[in-house]
Amino acid sequence: MWSKLSLKNKVIFFSVLSIVSAIFIFNGEIKNKIYISDSSAKKTEVADDKAILKSDKGSSKIDEQVGEEKDKENKELEEIYEKAYKAFFDNKYTESINLANEVIKKDNSHYKSYNIKGIALAYMGSFEEGMKNINKALEISPNYGYARFNKALAYELYDKYDEALKWYDKNLEVENYIWSYYGKASIYGRKGDVKNTVKYLKIAIEMDNVVKEEARAERDFDNVRQSKEFQELIK
């Protein structure tokens, strides 16, 4: 049959065969390229996912380390503040101020240190400087009860009784603090106001009976000490 075909037909046949073969080869190459491309894309996606996971884990570890370091630093500052607080109550005012300054130098938002420094300064005779530091504590933390109390106490120390009474009340707005009631009683005692002295001292005594011992020796109550109401209250 092949031998019977004319030369022209043979040429046509070979041409068609060549075209068909070329199409098959081309399709195969395309499929091959698509497969390779898909495989590369999948490998790239996996690699990217691994990189993201690795990056996330790395970031988490760094964040954790930063958090631990911050916690450690905060703990150390609190320990120094506690020393400043104790020094104040031991009447070591200069030591208290120096320790508070040490904390403030490392953390200028440490309101508790401003507060203890402020009241220590007030006890050392520096009213304006002391009040400046107490006000700084309240600027950072307006509802910090101990700073409100110390502001009242500083006013009382310098015989500014109306302001002291005002700030003892401001302290009582945020906490039911026994020594704010006692502070008000002592101011009224100095003024010779028996009624208000007994009123606020009674509240303090009901909160803790130890207040009686304080009141018996407190010179602030000398102007009301002989009154029947006061004597009844502290007996």
C-alpha positions as CSV (number, residue, x, y, z in Angstrom):
1,M,0.0,0.0,0.0
2,W,2.8,2.4,1.0
3,S,4.6,1.6,-2.4
4,K,1.4,2.6,-4.2
5,L,1.3,6.1,-2.7
6,S,2.5,8.9,-4.9
7,L,5.4,11.0,-3.9
8,K,3.1,13.9,-3.2
9,N,0.9,11.8,-0.9
10,K,4.0,10.5,1.0
11,V,5.2,14.1,1.5
12,I,1.7,15.1,2.8
13,F,1.6,12.0,5.2
14,F,5.0,12.7,6.6
15,S,4.1,16.4,7.1
16,V,0.9,15.5,9.0
17,L,2.8,12.9,11.1
18,S,5.5,15.5,12.0
19,I,2.8,18.0,13.1
20,V,1.0,15.5,15.3
21,S,4.3,14.4,16.9
22,A,5.2,18.0,17.5
23,I,1.8,18.7,19.2
24,F,2.2,15.6,21.5
25,I,5.8,16.7,22.4
26,F,4.7,20.3,23.0
27,N,1.8,19.2,25.2
28,G,4.1,17.0,27.2
29,E,6.5,19.8,27.7
30,I,3.7,22.1,28.8
31,K,2.3,19.5,31.3
32,N,5.9,19.0,32.5
33,K,6.4,22.7,33.0
34,I,3.1,23.0,34.8
35,Y,3.9,20.1,37.1
36,I,7.4,21.6,37.8
37,S,5.9,25.0,38.4
38,D,3.2,23.6,40.7
39,S,5.8,21.6,42.6
40,S,8.1,24.6,43.0
41,A,5.2,26.7,44.2
42,K,4.2,24.1,46.8
43,K,7.8,23.9,47.9
44,T,8.0,27.7,48.1
45,E,4.7,27.8,50.1
46,V,6.0,25.1,52.6
47,A,9.3,27.0,52.9
48,D,7.4,30.3,53.5
49,D,5.2,28.6,56.1
50,K,8.2,27.2,57.9
51,A,9.9,30.6,57.8
52,I,6.8,32.3,59.2
53,L,6.5,29.7,62.0
54,K,10.2,30.1,62.8
55,S,9.8,33.9,62.8
56,D,6.8,33.7,65.0
57,K,8.5,31.4,67.5
58,G,11.6,33.7,67.5
59,S,9.4,36.8,68.1
60,S,7.5,35.0,70.9
61,K,10.8,34.0,72.5
62,I,12.1,37.5,72.3
63,D,8.9,39.0,73.7
64,E,9.0,36.4,76.6
65,Q,12.6,37.3,77.4
66,V,11.8,41.1,77.3
67,G,8.8,40.4,79.6
68,E,10.9,38.4,82.1
69,E,13.6,41.1,82.2
70,K,10.9,43.8,82.7
71,D,9.4,41.8,85.6
72,K,12.8,41.4,87.2
73,E,13.5,45.1,86.9
74,N,10.1,46.0,88.4
75,K,10.7,43.6,91.3
76,E,14.1,45.2,92.0
77,L,12.6,48.7,92.0
78,E,9.8,47.6,94.3
79,E,12.4,46.2,96.7
80,I,14.2,49.5,96.7
81,Y,10.9,51.4,97.3
82,E,10.1,49.2,100.2
83,K,13.5,50.1,101.8
84,A,12.6,53.8,101.2
85,Y,9.2,53.3,102.8
86,K,10.8,51.6,105.8
87,A,13.5,54.2,106.2
88,F,10.8,56.9,106.3
89,F,9.0,55.2,109.2
90,D,12.3,54.7,111.0
91,N,12.7,58.5,110.8
92,K,15.6,58.1,108.4
93,Y,14.3,60.8,106.0
94,T,17.5,61.4,104.0
95,E,18.0,57.7,103.4
96,S,14.4,57.4,102.3
97,I,14.7,60.3,99.9
98,N,18.0,58.9,98.4
99,L,16.4,55.4,97.9
100,A,13.3,57.0,96.3
101,N,15.6,59.0,93.9
102,E,17.3,55.8,93.0
103,V,14.0,54.3,91.9
104,I,12.8,57.5,90.1
105,K,16.1,57.6,88.2
106,K,15.3,54.2,86.7
107,D,11.6,54.7,86.4
108,N,10.3,58.3,86.3
109,S,6.7,57.1,86.5
110,H,7.1,55.3,89.8
111,Y,4.4,57.4,91.7
112,K,4.9,55.6,95.0
113,S,8.5,56.8,95.2
114,Y,7.5,60.4,94.5
115,N,5.0,60.1,97.3
116,I,7.4,58.7,99.9
117,K,10.1,61.2,98.9
118,G,7.5,64.0,99.2
119,I,6.4,63.3,102.7
120,A,10.0,62.7,103.8
121,L,10.9,66.1,102.5
122,A,7.9,67.7,104.3
123,Y,9.1,66.1,107.6
124,M,12.6,67.6,106.9
125,G,11.2,71.1,106.6
126,S,10.9,71.3,102.8
127,F,7.1,71.9,102.4
128,E,7.1,73.2,98.9
129,E,9.5,70.6,97.5
130,G,7.7,67.9,99.4
131,M,4.3,68.9,98.1
132,K,5.8,69.1,94.6
133,N,6.7,65.4,94.8
134,I,3.4,64.4,96.3
135,N,1.6,66.2,93.5
136,K,3.7,64.4,91.0
137,A,2.6,61.1,92.4
138,L,-1.0,62.2,92.2
139,E,-0.5,63.5,88.6
140,I,0.6,60.0,87.6
141,S,-2.0,58.2,89.8
142,P,-4.8,60.5,90.8
143,N,-6.6,57.9,93.0
144,Y,-3.5,56.8,94.9
145,G,-4.9,56.9,98.4
146,Y,-1.6,57.1,100.3
147,A,-0.5,60.2,98.3
148,R,-3.9,61.9,99.1
149,F,-3.4,61.0,102.8
150,N,0.2,62.4,102.7
151,K,-0.9,65.6,101.1
152,A,-3.4,66.1,104.0
153,L,-0.7,65.2,106.5
154,A,1.8,67.6,105.0
155,Y,-0.8,70.4,105.2
156,E,-1.5,69.5,108.8
157,L,2.2,69.5,109.7
158,Y,2.4,73.1,108.5
159,D,-0.8,74.2,110.3
160,K,-2.8,74.5,107.1
161,Y,-5.8,72.8,108.7
162,D,-8.6,73.7,106.2
163,E,-6.5,72.2,103.3
164,A,-5.6,69.2,105.5
165,L,-9.3,68.5,106.3
166,K,-10.1,68.8,102.6
167,W,-7.4,66.2,101.6
168,Y,-8.3,63.8,104.4
169,D,-11.8,63.8,102.9
170,K,-10.3,63.3,99.4
171,N,-8.4,60.3,100.8
172,L,-11.7,58.9,102.2
173,E,-13.2,59.2,98.8
174,V,-11.0,56.4,97.5
175,E,-10.3,54.3,100.7
176,N,-11.8,53.9,104.1
177,Y,-8.5,54.7,105.9
178,I,-8.4,54.7,109.7
179,W,-5.7,57.4,109.9
180,S,-7.6,59.9,107.8
181,Y,-10.4,59.8,110.4
182,Y,-7.8,60.1,113.1
183,G,-6.2,63.0,111.3
184,K,-9.5,64.8,111.1
185,A,-10.1,64.2,114.8
186,S,-6.7,65.5,115.7
187,I,-7.2,68.8,113.7
188,Y,-10.6,69.3,115.4
189,G,-8.9,68.5,118.7
190,R,-6.4,71.4,118.2
191,K,-9.3,73.7,117.4
192,G,-11.0,72.7,120.6
193,D,-14.0,71.3,118.7
194,V,-15.2,68.5,121.0
195,K,-18.1,67.4,118.9
196,N,-16.2,66.8,115.7
197,T,-13.1,65.4,117.6
198,V,-15.3,62.8,119.2
199,K,-17.2,62.1,116.0
200,Y,-14.1,61.2,113.9
201,L,-12.1,59.6,116.7
202,K,-15.0,57.3,117.5
203,I,-15.0,56.0,113.9
204,A,-11.3,55.4,114.0
205,I,-11.6,53.5,117.4
206,E,-14.4,51.3,116.0
207,M,-12.1,50.4,113.1
208,D,-9.2,49.5,115.5
209,N,-9.2,49.8,119.2
210,V,-5.4,50.5,119.2
211,V,-6.4,54.1,118.3
212,K,-7.4,54.6,121.9
213,E,-3.8,54.2,123.0
214,E,-2.6,56.7,120.4
215,A,-5.3,59.2,121.5
216,R,-4.5,59.0,125.2
217,A,-0.9,60.2,124.5
218,E,-1.7,62.5,121.5
219,R,-0.9,66.2,122.3
220,D,-3.3,67.3,119.5
221,F,-6.2,66.4,121.8
222,D,-5.0,68.6,124.8
223,N,-7.6,71.2,124.1
224,V,-10.5,68.7,124.4
225,R,-8.9,66.2,126.7
226,Q,-10.8,67.3,129.8
227,S,-14.2,67.1,128.2
228,K,-16.6,64.4,129.4
229,E,-17.3,63.1,125.8
230,F,-13.6,62.7,125.1
231,Q,-12.9,61.0,128.4
232,E,-15.7,58.6,127.9
233,L,-14.4,57.7,124.4
234,I,-10.9,56.9,125.4
235,K,-11.4,55.1,128.8
